[in-house]
């Protein structure tokens, strides 16, 4: 072979012709002006008004075609007369030729070191590049297809995300055409590549001793697609090359040889920059599947069974229309499919069970690295194949011969491959599947899950220290912790999860909430109500006054159903009751914000009272001068909104709501309603007909002379004080509950000034509340039965259940507490 190399010292790229009439592009190469090659590209050029605008793209396609002919003799000099290349371009092409021909050099035992030497003819024309470009269509996508699973997965991902795309192929085979037909997307552009005459010449040269072997054909596809993108105005060229393509096969002369080099991320980065600098800055070239391994793509592919009888990946099969069942590609794909679908289906695709073919044992040993090097084919990594075989074993009661003889014990170390992702990709954010983290799987967490589940471009992960509840699909990405990995850009925190419990690995991960999601996307007017106490009454009262408004948040629905297009109307009015947990991560404020009061509460959730107070005031932080902030708390706060501040109602309302605090609540609702143009009379009439909410100083019944009141939602001292004042003649009170580090000393002193005779106390805070009480009855109880029993035993009059504390230490929630209270009133009465 050394004689061949001496015979032809120079390989020349003479030039190219663009023939618009014949829709043909012809390239001209030769060895020493003695052996000529003139491959042709058949392409529709009718849209090209000025061929100079595509000359650079054509020239670079010619550079990509060059190795197919250069390889015959590997001349020590490559002379370029067709166009000028600067130093950066020369480096790009020399690198592609050296690494893209690596397998060829290895198999032909050629020392490639310092072999590739590109020289530019001084008379080579400077072609128009950069600014001379076609105008791209907005968001248009060109998707190359070869007939295999990868481009199918890319197509379905694009479809799920709502991106329109056009298929692209060179000399499409039967599998390619069938896949396109199955996809039901008939938008396609095909190129003809007439190289048969030239390949016959190459074959004749091979017989005389010329070299033959693998070339970086993917680069030909890449630059062909670039030419099409420039002619038709496509903005994106989306490849389907996977992460596995980055892994080489072996080392030769100290350099890693990679059969898939022109599919690797290294080459993708280089060609991405090259196209934008030397052909068109409007063309974005990237691989959509780069962050996935081949086996991960396989797992995704099996979600589209309609393609099972269409796709073919092996090279012999692309010509015959059937899987050959003998090559490395067949071996790998068969194993990969068996990992995720039943063996019968896989057998139907391939026509037989490859695991039963003993002759394939050496091939599978190569695929798993137990013999020689990884095969020179477009297959997954050794680790992926081992994992696929391990998973396939789970599908058989009796293992076929191949699975019996391949040891997959190490596969358990590779299981993370299935969920592994990398940031080493060029995929624009709009094409990525957005990873959504939901922290907490209670009411809001489930609502968020149902909301995002309808959006195909999201990948939902649930984080909760409680186990996944029954009734949800087993395939949910569930994490039994609150550790949010760095690759999540956003975590939606449920109200029940304290922010301090989240362990977020990246500073770039944003904390949001269902409330913030609603506020950022709703089109109508929002009245936000927050405060330690009074939120529900005020929200419900405004909803009662403003007929046709929607009550959401703590007391209503989650509101996410209103984000659907058909429901999201500008004329809608929403009354949103917001807890401190829902306010703390707001980034958009309601048009009308109400802060009723701020007392010590939820200090088991917030680190301190100031943090709790800041969370409440966050409701107004994003208001503007056209918005309204009603503040009836003891605290002042600067805001850009118009401020209305008052402590008492100047109007005496006729209402079934008891107490001075409820007069203030009525005036807040009155003030809000006036902003919507309602008359004084209409508002007052509505307030008059409003029925008090359950569990808020609600009269339950009178039995045996005891009048039972249920104030289960009074979970702070200030609320209980208002209830005592409202009823005036309380004889017995049921107090105490969970210790949330709320100051109780002032409350304990207040109780000594009342006329209450009987104090029935729950742990953990009951004793602290009555520490100053003297000469009255104090009964310690641990359940509601004993509490109600003591109420019956100790005289007539009002018995008030108003704990001044939460009761999660004894009851499931406030409703459970109320239900038990009513049950024992009836049972013991």
ZAMARGU-4260 file (C-alpha; in steps of 0.2 Angstrom, whole numbers, plus 5000, padded with zeros to 4 digits):
<rodrens>
0) 5000/5000/5000 | 5015/5012/5002 | 5017/5012/4983 | 4999/5018/4982 | 5003/5033/4993
5) 5018/5038/4983 | 5009/5037/4967 | 4997/5051/4971 | 5004/5065/4982 | 4990/5077/4981
10) 4971/5076/4983 | 4963/5091/4975 | 4946/5099/4978 | 4945/5108/4961 | 4928/5116/4963
15) 4909/5114/4961 | 4895/5119/4949 | 4877/5125/4954 | 4865/5121/4940 | 4848/5129/4944
20) 4840/5122/4928 | 4845/5104/4932 | 4843/5106/4951 | 4860/5099/4953 | 4876/5102/4962
25) 4892/5094/4955 | 4909/5093/4965 | 4925/5090/4957 | 4940/5081/4965 | 4955/5072/4958
30) 4971/5063/4963 | 4986/5073/4955 | 4974/5078/4941 | 4974/5060/4935 | 4960/5051/4944
35) 4944/5061/4944 | 4928/5060/4955 | 4912/5071/4951 | 4899/5066/4964 | 4882/5075/4962
40) 4869/5081/4973 | 4851/5082/4967 | 4841/5096/4976 | 4827/5108/4972 | 4835/5125/4968
45) 4820/5134/4963 | 4819/5145/4978 | 4837/5151/4976 | 4837/5168/4967 | 4856/5171/4969
50) 4867/5156/4970 | 4881/5166/4978 | 4870/5166/4994 | 4872/5147/4995 | 4890/5145/4988
55) 4898/5144/5006 | 4886/5131/5011 | 4889/5121/4995 | 4908/5123/4997 | 4907/5116/5015
60) 4896/5102/5009 | 4910/5098/4997 | 4923/5098/5011 | 4912/5085/5020 | 4911/5074/5005
65) 4930/5075/5002 | 4935/5060/5014 | 4924/5048/5004 | 4936/5049/4989 | 4952/5055/4998
70) 4953/5039/5008 | 4957/5029/4992 | 4976/5034/4993 | 4977/5046/5008 | 4988/5058/4999
75) 5000/5068/5011 | 4993/5084/5004 | 4975/5091/5002 | 4974/5106/4990 | 4958/5116/4991
80) 4955/5127/4975 | 4936/5127/4977 | 4936/5141/4991 | 4946/5150/5003 | 4948/5143/5021
85) 4955/5153/5036 | 4966/5145/5049 | 4951/5141/5060 | 4942/5133/5046 | 4958/5123/5041
90) 4959/5117/5059 | 4941/5112/5059 | 4943/5101/5044 | 4959/5093/5048 | 4952/5088/5065
95) 4937/5081/5057 | 4947/5071/5044 | 4959/5064/5057 | 4946/5059/5070 | 4932/5055/5058
100) 4943/5043/5048 | 4950/5036/5065 | 4942/5018/5062 | 4948/5018/5044 | 4966/5022/5049
105) 4965/5009/5063 | 4959/4995/5051 | 4971/4999/5037 | 4985/5001/5049 | 4989/5019/5043
110) 5000/5030/5054 | 4989/5046/5053 | 5000/5057/5064 | 5004/5073/5054 | 4996/5065/5039
115) 4981/5077/5036 | 4989/5093/5028 | 4977/5105/5020 | 4984/5119/5009 | 4974/5133/5001
120) 4977/5137/4983 | 4981/5156/4982 | 4968/5158/4969 | 4954/5150/4979 | 4939/5162/4979
125) 4933/5170/4995 | 4915/5165/4996 | 4901/5176/5003 | 4897/5170/5021 | 4889/5177/5037
130) 4878/5192/5032 | 4873/5184/5015 | 4860/5172/5021 | 4842/5167/5018 | 4829/5174/5030
135) 4824/5160/5042 | 4806/5155/5045 | 4801/5158/5064 | 4804/5143/5074 | 4805/5131/5059
140) 4813/5114/5062 | 4822/5103/5050 | 4824/5085/5057 | 4836/5073/5049 | 4830/5055/5049
145) 4838/5039/5045 | 4824/5026/5049 | 4830/5022/5067 | 4822/5025/5084 | 4832/5040/5088
150) 4824/5052/5075 | 4807/5045/5080 | 4809/5049/5098 | 4815/5067/5093 | 4800/5069/5082
155) 4788/5064/5095 | 4796/5075/5108 | 4794/5090/5096 | 4776/5085/5093 | 4773/5084/5111
160) 4780/5101/5113 | 4770/5109/5099 | 4784/5112/5087 | 4781/5110/5069 | 4795/5101/5059
165) 4800/5095/5042 | 4808/5078/5039 | 4825/5078/5030 | 4834/5063/5022 | 4847/5059/5008
170) 4842/5045/4996 | 4828/5039/5009 | 4826/5020/5011 | 4811/5010/5014 | 4812/5011/5033
175) 4813/5030/5032 | 4798/5032/5021 | 4788/5020/5032 | 4793/5030/5048 | 4787/5046/5040
180) 4771/5038/5034 | 4768/5031/5052 | 4772/5048/5059 | 4757/5056/5049 | 4768/5071/5046
185) 4771/5072/5027 | 4782/5087/5027 | 4798/5081/5020 | 4813/5086/5010 | 4823/5073/5001
190) 4841/5075/4993 | 4848/5064/4980 | 4866/5059/4981 | 4872/5052/4965 | 4889/5044/4969
195) 4887/5027/4961 | 4898/5030/4946 | 4912/5037/4958 | 4910/5022/4970 | 4912/5010/4956
200) 4928/5019/4952 | 4933/5017/4970 | 4929/4999/4970 | 4940/4997/4955 | 4954/5006/4964
205) 4951/4995/4979 | 4955/4980/4968 | 4971/4988/4963 | 4976/4990/4981 | 4968/5007/4986
210) 4961/5009/5004 | 4943/5007/5009 | 4934/5009/5025 | 4922/5020/5036 | 4921/5039/5033
215) 4912/5052/5044 | 4896/5051/5034 | 4886/5060/5048 | 4896/5076/5043 | 4889/5074/5025
220) 4871/5074/5033 | 4876/5089/5043 | 4882/5100/5029 | 4868/5094/5018 | 4855/5099/5031
225) 4864/5115/5033 | 4862/5119/5014 | 4844/5114/5015 | 4841/5125/5030 | 4849/5140/5021
230) 4838/5137/5005 | 4822/5135/5014 | 4824/5146/5029 | 4825/5133/5043 | 4830/5141/5059
235) 4834/5124/5068 | 4843/5108/5062 | 4839/5096/5076 | 4850/5080/5076 | 4846/5065/5086
240) 4863/5060/5092 | 4864/5053/5110 | 4876/5054/5124 | 4883/5037/5121 | 4891/5043/5105
245) 4904/5052/5115 | 4912/5035/5120 | 4926/5028/5109 | 4930/5010/5104 | 4948/5009/5107
250) 4965/5018/5107 | 4976/5018/5092 | 4993/5027/5092 | 4989/5035/5108 | 4972/5042/5101
255) 4955/5037/5105 | 4946/5030/5090 | 4927/5033/5090 | 4917/5025/5076 | 4903/5039/5080
260) 4915/5054/5081 | 4904/5064/5069 | 4890/5061/5081 | 4899/5065/5096 | 4896/5081/5107
265) 4914/5086/5103 | 4910/5088/5085 | 4893/5095/5088 | 4900/5110/5097 | 4913/5113/5083
270) 4901/5112/5069 | 4888/5122/5078 | 4900/5136/5080 | 4907/5133/5062 | 4890/5135/5054
275) 4885/5151/5063 | 4902/5159/5059 | 4905/5153/5041 | 4888/5149/5034 | 4874/5158/5043
280) 4872/5164/5061 | 4853/5161/5059 | 4855/5142/5059 | 4855/5133/5075 | 4863/5116/5074
285) 4861/5104/5089 | 4856/5087/5095 | 4839/5086/5105 | 4844/5069/5113 | 4862/5074/5118
290) 4858/5073/5137 | 4852/5055/5135 | 4861/5038/5134 | 4855/5026/5120 | 4846/5015/5133
295) 4836/5030/5139 | 4831/5034/5122 | 4826/5016/5120 | 4815/5017/5136 | 4807/5033/5128
300) 4805/5024/5111 | 4794/5010/5118 | 4781/5023/5122 | 4777/5024/5103 | 4773/5006/5098
305) 4765/5012/5082 | 4783/5013/5075 | 4788/4995/5080 | 4785/4988/5062 | 4793/5003/5053
310) 4810/5007/5061 | 4826/4999/5056 | 4843/5003/5062 | 4855/4991/5055 | 4864/4995/5039
315) 4860/4979/5030 | 4842/4980/5035 | 4841/4998/5028 | 4844/4990/5011 | 4833/4974/5013
320) 4819/4981/5024 | 4822/4968/5037 | 4833/4967/5052 | 4848/4956/5048 | 4849/4949/5065
325) 4868/4947/5065 | 4876/4964/5067 | 4881/4974/5082 | 4866/4986/5080 | 4854/4972/5079
330) 4861/4964/5095 | 4861/4980/5105 | 4843/4986/5099 | 4836/4969/5103 | 4843/4969/5120
335) 4838/4987/5123 | 4820/4983/5118 | 4819/4967/5129 | 4824/4978/5144 | 4807/4988/5142
340) 4794/4977/5133 | 4790/4959/5132 | 4801/4947/5123 | 4787/4941/5111 | 4785/4959/5104
345) 4803/4960/5102 | 4804/4944/5093 | 4790/4950/5081 | 4800/4965/5077 | 4816/4955/5073
350) 4808/4939/5066 | 4817/4929/5079 | 4824/4929/5097 | 4842/4934/5095 | 4846/4928/5113
355) 4843/4910/5107 | 4856/4912/5093 | 4871/4904/5101 | 4882/4911/5086 | 4879/4928/5093
360) 4888/4925/5109 | 4905/4932/5103 | 4895/4948/5097 | 4887/4950/5114 | 4903/4948/5123
365) 4910/4962/5113 | 4895/4973/5117 | 4898/4970/5135 | 4917/4972/5135 | 4920/4954/5139
370) 4929/4951/5122 | 4940/4962/5112 | 4934/4980/5109 | 4917/4988/5108 | 4911/4984/5090
375) 4913/4998/5077 | 4895/5002/5075 | 4882/5015/5082 | 4878/5006/5098 | 4877/5011/5116
380) 4891/5010/5129 | 4897/4993/5137 | 4888/4998/5153 | 4872/5001/5144 | 4872/4985/5135
385) 4876/4976/5152 | 4861/4985/5160 | 4850/4981/5146 | 4854/4962/5147 | 4852/4962/5165
390) 4834/4970/5164 | 4830/4958/5150 | 4834/4943/5161 | 4819/4949/5172 | 4807/4945/5158
395) 4811/4927/5156 | 4807/4912/5167 | 4819/4901/5158 | 4834/4911/5151 | 4839/4909/5133
400) 4857/4903/5130 | 4864/4921/5127 | 4857/4927/5144 | 4863/4912/5153 | 4881/4914/5147
405) 4883/4933/5149 | 4887/4938/5167 | 4877/4954/5172 | 4881/4955/5190 | 4889/4972/5188
410) 4874/4979/5180 | 4867/4985/5197 | 4881/4997/5197 | 4874/5005/5181 | 4856/5007/5185
415) 4858/5026/5188 | 4861/5027/5169 | 4842/5026/5166 | 4839/5043/5176 | 4856/5051/5172
420) 4856/5068/5163 | 4870/5079/5158 | 4872/5098/5156 | 4884/5095/5141 | 4872/5099/5127
425) 4867/5113/5116 | 4848/5111/5117 | 4840/5128/5119 | 4828/5129/5134 | 4813/5130/5124
430) 4816/5112/5117 | 4821/5105/5134 | 4808/5095/5145 | 4806/5106/5160 | 4809/5097/5176
435) 4797/5102/5189 | 4799/5098/5207 | 4784/5098/5219 | 4789/5098/5237 | 4774/5091/5247
440) 4760/5080/5241 | 4745/5087/5250 | 4731/5096/5243 | 4741/5109/5233 | 4755/5096/5228
445) 4742/5085/5220 | 4733/5100/5212 | 4750/5105/5205 | 4754/5087/5199 | 4737/5086/5190
450) 4740/5103/5182 | 4758/5099/5175 | 4753/5082/5170 | 4743/5089/5156 | 4758/5098/5149
455) 4769/5086/5139 | 4784/5097/5140 | 4786/5094/5159 | 4794/5080/5169 | 4787/5080/5186
460) 4796/5075/5202 | 4787/5073/5219 | 4797/5076/5235 | 4789/5072/5251 | 4795/5064/5268
465) 4779/5055/5269 | 4777/5040/5258 | 4768/5041/5241 | 4749/5040/5245 | 4739/5026/5237
470) 4729/5029/5222 | 4743/5037/5212 | 4752/5029/5197 | 4767/5019/5202 | 4777/5027/5188
475) 4777/5044/5197 | 4795/5051/5200 | 4794/5050/5219 | 4808/5055/5231 | 4805/5051/5249
480) 4815/5066/5255 | 4815/5085/5253 | 4832/5086/5244 | 4831/5095/5228 | 4845/5091/5215
485) 4854/5105/5207 | 4847/5102/5189 | 4829/5108/5195 | 4827/5126/5190 | 4811/5128/5200
490) 4803/5119/5215 | 4784/5122/5219 | 4783/5121/5238 | 4767/5116/5246 | 4761/5126/5261
495) 4763/5112/5273 | 4782/5111/5270 | 4793/5124/5279 | 4805/5133/5268 | 4819/5129/5281
500) 4816/5110/5278 | 4820/5111/5260 | 4838/5106/5255 | 4841/5114/5239 | 4857/5109/5230
505) 4859/5124/5219 | 4857/5143/5222 | 4850/5145/5205 | 4834/5134/5209 | 4819/5146/5212
510) 4806/5142/5225 | 4789/5145/5220 | 4771/5140/5224 | 4754/5136/5217 | 4748/5153/5222
515) 4762/5162/5213 | 4759/5151/5198 | 4741/5156/5198 | 4745/5175/5201 | 4758/5175/5186
520) 4745/5167/5174 | 4728/5173/5178 | 4720/5186/5167 | 4706/5193/5179 | 4706/5204/5194
525) 4712/5196/5211 | 4707/5202/5228 | 4720/5194/5240 | 4716/5192/5258 | 4729/5188/5272
530) 4731/5190/5290 | 4732/5179/5305 | 4714/5179/5309 | 4698/5184/5299 | 4704/5179/5282
535) 4690/5166/5278 | 4676/5177/5285 | 4681/5192/5275 | 4685/5181/5259 | 4668/5173/5260
540) 4659/5189/5264 | 4666/5198/5249 | 4662/5183/5238 | 4644/5184/5245 | 4643/5202/5241
545) 4651/5201/5223 | 4640/5189/5215 | 4648/5179/5201 | 4665/5180/5209 | 4676/5165/5213
550) 4682/5160/5230 | 4699/5151/5229 | 4714/5148/5240 | 4713/5141/5258 | 4694/5142/5258
555) 4690/5138/5240 | 4697/5128/5226 | 4716/5129/5221 | 4711/5140/5206 | 4722/5131/5194
560) 4707/5126/5184 | 4705/5144/5179 | 4722/5144/5171 | 4715/5134/5156 | 4712/5145/5141
565) 4693/5143/5141 | 4691/5148/5159 | 4705/5162/5160 | 4694/5177/5157 | 4699/5195/5160
570) 4681/5199/5167 | 4683/5186/5181 | 4685/5192/5199 | 4694/5180/5211 | 4694/5182/5230
575) 4710/5173/5235 | 4713/5168/5254 | 4731/5167/5257 | 4741/5160/5271 | 4758/5166/5276
580) 4765/5150/5267 | 4756/5156/5251 | 4762/5174/5252 | 4780/5171/5256 | 4785/5166/5238
585) 4774/5178/5228 | 4782/5187/5214 | 4766/5196/5208 | 4753/5204/5220 | 4734/5205/5218
590) 4726/5221/5212 | 4718/5223/5229 | 4727/5216/5244 | 4720/5215/5262 | 4730/5212/5278
595) 4718/5209/5293 | 4730/5207/5307 | 4747/5200/5312 | 4748/5190/5328 | 4761/5177/5334
600) 4757/5161/5324 | 4765/5147/5313 | 4782/5150/5322 | 4785/5131/5320 | 4785/5135/5301
605) 4794/5152/5300 | 4810/5154/5309 | 4804/5169/5319 | 4790/5182/5321 | 4799/5194/5309
610) 4800/5181/5295 | 4782/5177/5298 | 4777/5196/5297 | 4788/5198/5281 | 4779/5184/5273
615) 4762/5192/5276 | 4768/5209/5269 | 4774/5201/5254 | 4756/5201/5247 | 4759/5220/5243
620) 4777/5220/5238 | 4773/5219/5219 | 4758/5231/5219 | 4759/5247/5209 | 4751/5265/5211
625) 4735/5259/5203 | 4733/5245/5216 | 4725/5246/5233 | 4732/5239/5250 | 4720/5239/5265
630) 4730/5237/5281 | 4720/5235/5297 | 4735/5227/5307 | 4745/5235/5320 | 4760/5236/5309
635) 4764/5250/5296 | 4772/5245/5279 | 4778/5255/5264 | 4771/5250/5247 | 4769/5258/5230
640) 4750/5255/5231 | 4737/5266/5238 | 4735/5263/5256 | 4719/5262/5267 | 4722/5260/5285
645) 4709/5259/5299 | 4707/5249/5315 | 4688/5250/5318 | 4672/5251/5308 | 4664/5268/5306
650) 4648/5259/5301 | 4637/5249/5312 | 4632/5234/5301 | 4617/5223/5304 | 4624/5205/5303
655) 4623/5188/5311 | 4642/5189/5314 | 4646/5192/5333 | 4659/5203/5340 | 4668/5220/5336
660) 4681/5211/5326 | 4667/5205/5314 | 4661/5223/5313 | 4679/5227/5306 | 4678/5212/5295
665) 4662/5219/5288 | 4669/5236/5284 | 4684/5228/5275 | 4672/5218/5264 | 4662/5234/5262
670) 4677/5244/5257 | 4683/5231/5244 | 4665/5230/5236 | 4664/5249/5234 | 4680/5247/5222
675) 4668/5238/5211 | 4655/5251/5210 | 4642/5243/5221 | 4630/5254/5230 | 4630/5257/5249
680) 4613/5249/5251 | 4617/5233/5240 | 4632/5230/5250 | 4624/5232/5267 | 4609/5221/5262
685) 4621/5207/5257 | 4631/5208/5273 | 4614/5207/5282 | 4610/5190/5274 | 4628/5183/5276
690) 4628/5167/5287 | 4643/5164/5299 | 4655/5151/5293 | 4656/5134/5302 | 4668/5132/5317
695) 4670/5151/5319 | 4661/5155/5336 | 4647/5143/5329 | 4633/5138/5341 | 4631/5119/5340
700) 4617/5115/5352 | 4610/5117/5370 | 4609/5101/5380 | 4606/5098/5399 | 4607/5117/5401
705) 4624/5118/5393 | 4625/5129/5377 | 4640/5122/5367 | 4649/5134/5355 | 4662/5128/5342
710) 4677/5140/5339 | 4689/5126/5332 | 4698/5138/5321 | 4703/5149/5335 | 4721/5143/5335
715) 4729/5159/5343 | 4726/5168/5359 | 4720/5184/5351 | 4706/5174/5342 | 4700/5166/5358
720) 4700/5183/5367 | 4689/5190/5354 | 4677/5175/5356 | 4676/5177/5374 | 4672/5195/5373
725) 4659/5192/5359 | 4650/5179/5370 | 4653/5188/5387 | 4645/5175/5398 | 4657/5160/5396
730) 4655/5147/5410 | 4667/5134/5403 | 4681/5135/5391 | 4691/5121/5382 | 4709/5127/5379
735) 4726/5121/5374 | 4735/5111/5361 | 4751/5110/5351 | 4766/5120/5357 | 4771/5132/5342
740) 4782/5143/5352 | 4769/5157/5353 | 4770/5169/5368 | 4756/5165/5380 | 4760/5175/5396
745) 4748/5190/5391 | 4734/5177/5387 | 4737/5169/5404 | 4735/5185/5413 | 4719/5190/5403
750) 4711/5174/5408 | 4712/5179/5426 | 4701/5194/5422 | 4687/5184/5415 | 4672/5176/5424
755) 4675/5159/5417 | 4673/5146/5431 | 4679/5130/5422 | 4695/5128/5412 | 4697/5111/5403
760) 4714/5110/5396 | 4723/5099/5383 | 4742/5096/5382 | 4754/5104/5377 | 4750/5122/5381
765) 4735/5121/5392 | 4745/5122/5409 | 4754/5137/5403 | 4738/5146/5398 | 4730/5144/5416
770) 4746/5146/5426 | 4739/5162/5434 | 4721/5156/5437 | 4717/5154/5455 | 4701/5147/5464
775) 4693/5140/5449 | 4691/5123/5442 | 4705/5116/5431 | 4703/5099/5423 | 4717/5091/5413
780) 4711/5080/5399 | 4719/5070/5385 | 4704/5067/5373 | 4688/5075/5368 | 4677/5063/5377
785) 4684/5068/5394 | 4683/5086/5389 | 4664/5086/5385 | 4661/5075/5400 | 4668/5088/5412
790) 4658/5102/5403 | 4642/5093/5407 | 4647/5089/5425 | 4651/5107/5429 | 4636/5118/5428
795) 4625/5126/5415 | 4629/5140/5403 | 4640/5143/5389 | 4654/5130/5385 | 4666/5137/5372
800) 4678/5126/5362 | 4692/5139/5358 | 4709/5131/5360 | 4720/5146/5357 | 4732/5133/5349
805) 4733/5121/5335 | 4728/5103/5340 | 4738/5092/5328 | 4745/5084/5343 | 4728/5076/5348
810) 4718/5077/5332 | 4721/5075/5313 | 4715/5093/5310 | 4703/5106/5315 | 4689/5097/5307
815) 4693/5081/5316 | 4693/5091/5332 | 4676/5099/5328 | 4668/5082/5323 | 4674/5074/5339
820) 4667/5088/5349 | 4650/5087/5341 | 4650/5068/5342 | 4653/5068/5361 | 4640/5082/5364
825) 4627/5071/5357 | 4633/5055/5364 | 4635/5060/5382 | 4620/5072/5382
</rodrens>
